[in-house]
Amino acid sequence: MSNLHGFPVDLPRNPEDISFGALVVARAWKYNGLPHWVVPGFYLGSDEHGHWLHQPAGSLVARPGAAHLAQTSALCLIPFEGSWVATLYADPADDFDVYIDLSHGTGWRPLQQGGWEVNSVDLDLDVIRSRSRGTFLDDEDEFEEHGLSMGYPEELKAEIRAASRALLDAVRRDELPFNHSHRQHWLDKANQLHNA
């Protein structure tokens, strides 16, 4: 494994021999190599869309200089391919329903004492479905600013813009895997895990 800008690169896109209930730490970085959000969760399984994690209410959500305990449970979807990571919220009282981070360089590696870490580079743009504000693309200004200050390659910027448009359309259309009926299967698996 080599490092580019301080974050791990060339990690495999999928974990090997990961088991139901395994600890998975989702670790995001910024393109300049600085650490970003870290959220622990538990492995639920995979389907045609990717790997599903459960991040229970009460989980520590942290980045340098900020931390809080998650108020509600969420599912995290790490796709087999594509430039994004999605968080799908479980509580209908939560304003956020879908929150997709446009990202780059997703890869998995085992933790030293068991479990896994999935790393990705957060590239600012977010596709959000909010119960109060509808579906929208967020942080376009930050994407432009960081594209200049952190030196995003033009090819990467074009890839992320195209992915954001496709995801925005998919979420607006309530397509799989972002709809509630598909999500419910994985919420049921999370209940099995935590009630075993």
Wavefront OBJ file of the C-alpha trace (Angstrom):
o trace
v 0.000 0.000 0.000
v 1.271 3.447 -0.859
v 0.150 6.852 0.333
v -0.828 9.818 -1.830
v -1.380 13.126 -0.022
v -1.319 11.183 3.274
v -4.367 8.959 2.791
v -4.193 5.239 1.964
v -4.457 4.354 -1.724
v -4.466 1.135 -3.725
v -6.592 -0.654 -1.136
v -8.873 -3.429 -2.432
v -12.389 -2.271 -3.283
v -13.920 -5.206 -1.375
v -13.025 -6.961 1.880
v -12.101 -10.638 2.004
v -13.859 -13.077 4.321
v -15.845 -10.491 6.236
v -18.477 -11.917 8.556
v -21.930 -10.794 9.638
v -21.607 -8.478 12.627
v -17.926 -7.660 12.063
v -16.798 -4.231 13.227
v -16.292 -1.852 10.300
v -14.849 1.618 10.839
v -15.797 4.008 8.025
v -12.935 6.491 7.766
v -13.127 9.506 5.456
v -10.236 11.736 4.450
v -9.947 15.023 2.614
v -7.990 15.193 -0.627
v -5.118 17.039 1.076
v -4.584 14.035 3.358
v -6.224 15.448 6.469
v -8.524 13.119 8.411
v -12.257 13.740 8.173
v -15.242 11.888 9.698
v -14.866 8.473 11.356
v -17.952 6.371 12.140
v -17.979 2.792 13.470
v -20.564 0.264 12.363
v -21.256 -3.429 11.940
v -21.263 -5.489 8.764
v -24.690 -6.725 7.637
v -23.899 -8.291 4.262
v -23.933 -7.368 0.604
v -26.306 -7.315 -2.346
v -26.044 -6.175 -5.942
v -25.575 -2.568 -4.763
v -22.666 -3.082 -2.396
v -21.772 -3.683 1.243
v -24.234 -2.680 3.973
v -23.237 -1.510 7.450
v -25.336 -0.658 10.479
v -24.323 2.405 12.464
v -26.372 2.258 15.690
v -27.740 5.208 17.601
v -25.196 6.231 20.210
v -22.192 5.588 17.934
v -19.357 8.066 18.239
v -19.165 10.196 15.085
v -15.892 12.123 15.135
v -13.482 14.223 13.124
v -10.602 16.395 14.333
v -12.109 19.167 16.446
v -15.673 17.796 16.472
v -17.549 14.778 17.814
v -21.054 13.740 18.750
v -23.056 10.621 19.505
v -25.391 9.605 16.694
v -28.957 10.438 17.677
v -30.493 7.790 15.412
v -29.489 4.568 13.699
v -28.401 4.574 10.076
v -27.350 2.237 7.317
v -24.184 2.900 5.377
v -23.884 1.560 1.824
v -20.404 1.143 0.376
v -20.956 0.422 -3.329
v -18.930 -2.133 -5.270
v -18.110 0.610 -7.749
v -18.807 4.293 -8.128
v -17.666 7.542 -6.558
v -19.872 7.729 -3.493
v -20.799 6.413 -0.036
v -24.423 6.600 1.117
v -25.967 6.949 4.563
v -29.639 5.981 4.805
v -31.365 6.970 8.007
v -33.644 4.652 9.973
v -35.729 7.079 12.018
v -38.622 8.772 10.165
v -38.384 11.605 12.688
v -34.860 12.438 11.460
v -34.811 15.272 8.920
v -32.200 13.512 6.799
v -33.470 10.509 4.882
v -30.606 9.980 2.401
v -27.145 11.527 2.565
v -24.671 10.589 -0.161
v -21.072 11.721 0.066
v -19.366 11.982 -3.312
v -16.011 10.337 -2.772
v -12.930 8.799 -4.316
v -10.468 5.995 -3.642
v -12.734 3.706 -1.621
v -10.829 0.747 -0.228
v -10.872 -1.790 2.599
v -8.186 -3.059 4.951
v -8.271 -5.306 8.029
v -7.810 -3.784 11.468
v -4.978 -5.122 13.581
v -7.185 -6.588 16.315
v -10.118 -7.773 14.228
v -12.685 -6.029 12.108
v -12.245 -3.843 9.060
v -11.670 -0.252 8.036
v -13.161 1.198 4.855
v -11.408 4.356 3.678
v -12.602 6.962 1.205
v -11.721 10.508 0.215
v -14.580 12.954 0.720
v -14.908 15.294 -2.265
v -17.331 17.785 -0.735
v -20.432 17.344 -2.900
v -23.402 15.701 -1.169
v -26.703 14.473 -2.555
v -29.258 14.885 0.221
v -32.908 13.969 0.629
v -34.304 15.958 3.520
v -37.840 15.723 4.825
v -37.981 19.494 5.250
v -35.955 20.666 2.201
v -36.511 18.003 -0.456
v -33.736 16.505 -2.599
v -30.783 18.698 -3.481
v -27.069 18.866 -4.215
v -25.109 20.455 -1.367
v -21.667 22.055 -0.953
v -21.073 22.984 -4.591
v -19.157 26.077 -3.421
v -16.900 23.957 -1.215
v -16.248 21.588 -4.133
v -15.115 24.499 -6.296
v -12.984 26.040 -3.546
v -11.287 22.775 -2.592
v -10.855 21.850 -6.245
v -8.573 24.867 -6.507
v -6.914 24.850 -3.082
v -6.349 21.077 -2.933
v -5.674 20.571 -6.627
v -8.398 18.131 -7.695
v -7.494 16.831 -11.164
v -9.882 17.966 -13.916
v -10.736 14.354 -14.789
v -11.690 13.658 -11.175
v -13.828 16.804 -10.991
v -15.684 15.785 -14.148
v -16.240 12.262 -12.772
v -17.620 13.597 -9.493
v -19.920 16.127 -11.203
v -21.324 13.400 -13.478
v -21.823 11.019 -10.541
v -23.583 13.725 -8.517
v -26.064 14.394 -11.350
v -26.837 10.676 -11.753
v -27.274 10.184 -7.998
v -29.463 13.276 -7.658
v -31.741 11.892 -10.360
v -31.814 8.410 -8.784
v -32.722 9.776 -5.349
v -35.409 12.070 -6.793
v -36.912 9.060 -8.579
v -36.717 7.024 -5.342
v -34.787 4.316 -7.129
v -32.994 1.347 -5.611
v -31.047 1.242 -3.376
v -32.240 4.543 -1.917
v -35.908 3.745 -1.373
v -37.493 2.638 1.888
v -38.678 -0.786 0.784
v -35.131 -1.873 -0.073
v -33.760 -0.262 3.083
v -36.181 -2.194 5.291
v -34.549 -5.537 4.484
v -31.229 -4.237 5.852
v -32.864 -2.645 8.891
v -34.384 -6.066 9.653
v -30.894 -7.594 9.405
v -29.613 -4.932 11.820
v -32.362 -5.874 14.277
v -31.341 -9.533 13.982
v -27.737 -8.610 14.704
v -28.441 -6.532 17.780
v -31.169 -8.806 19.173
v -29.178 -12.037 18.808
l 1 2 3 4 5 6 7 8 9 10 11 12 13 14 15 16 17 18 19 20 21 22 23 24 25 26 27 28 29 30 31 32 33 34 35 36 37 38 39 40 41 42 43 44 45 46 47 48 49 50 51 52 53 54 55 56 57 58 59 60 61 62 63 64 65 66 67 68 69 70 71 72 73 74 75 76 77 78 79 80 81 82 83 84 85 86 87 88 89 90 91 92 93 94 95 96 97 98 99 100 101 102 103 104 105 106 107 108 109 110 111 112 113 114 115 116 117 118 119 120 121 122 123 124 125 126 127 128 129 130 131 132 133 134 135 136 137 138 139 140 141 142 143 144 145 146 147 148 149 150 151 152 153 154 155 156 157 158 159 160 161 162 163 164 165 166 167 168 169 170 171 172 173 174 175 176 177 178 179 180 181 182 183 184 185 186 187 188 189 190 191 192 193 194 195 196
